[in-house]
Amino acid sequence: MIYLTGDKHGWLGVRDLDAGNWPEGQSLTKDDVLIILGEIGIGMYKDPDRNNKLIQYYESQPWLTAFVDGNHDAFPFINSFPVSEWNGGKVHRIADNVIHLKRG
């Protein structure tokens, strides 16, 4: 299955995905994809530890997280990750199951 959401803005909105707020999400697998439509918040913090913990949060979820960037996302940080191919398109592989869907 594919699920869509948006505007997580880092730790502010990520709680929407916790089991208490989205219990259906806990029955998903790595074959399921959650696409965040902009403003994921990865790289927005000056403290690298907060950014890494946010990535680890998404990495620990039972689904694959994919995201498209929004105008408030940290482009230099996101673009620093290696480019690979996923389902016929170019992505930045942020973690094993966290990917940025590149534009174009």
Secondary structure, DSSP 8 states (H G I E B T S, - for coil): -EEEE---TTHHHHGGGSTTT-GGGGG--TTSEEEEES---TT--SSHHHHHHHHHHHHTSSSEEEEE--TTS-HHHHTTS-EEEETTEEEEEEETTEEEE---
